[in-house]
């Protein structure tokens, strides 16, 4: 992003991006606890930001990669008293417009017996493979491709155990939480993704976020 602070702490209209992401979960009655993985230097900021939530907020130290941070958060959830049979739902702070419908479907899928659940979008563009980055070397079948999003849901005990068995290098290579579950041969359910549930990665994404926020009524969190 080329900014002096991590993207999840960028403030738009007086609210950091992470507040949009966390608040949706904090306002749900079926979410018992929220674990936020953050760099230690941001702990005080996050504590102050979330002090208004009527929810048990737990902080976990961020790891050297996305999945290392997830592992630290899972351990913190277990240490706080969560059991192996509790459902955990993992979300990226830089996806501020997650909807309750998506959260509902992720939780429901695990309740129905799936090892993991993730939202995903159908790929609209033709996807080409380029081994050298200059010329086309292959073509992927678009109809079978999906672009994964978060949140992703799992049973705490089974998913924590899976993460703890991974080496440092294996965890470094993981791009999405459901990837580990799939690699282990578990059954991962796909539910409909949401175009509004985009991830702020580039300056263009941030501008899109700003424009959407500017068009909303004061205090409006987002559509269900």
Secondary structure, DSSP 8 states (H G I E B T S, - for coil): ---SS-GGG-EETTEEHHHHHHHHHHT-TT--EEEEEE-GGGHHHHHHHHTTSSSEEEEEE--SSHHHHHHHHHHHHHHTT--TTSEEEE--TT-TT--HHHHHHHHHHHHTT-SEEEEEEE--S--EE-SSSSS--EE--GGG-EEEEEEEEEEHHHHHHHHHTS-HHHHHH--SHHHHHHHTT--EEEEE--TTS----SHHHHHHHHHHHHTS-TT-----
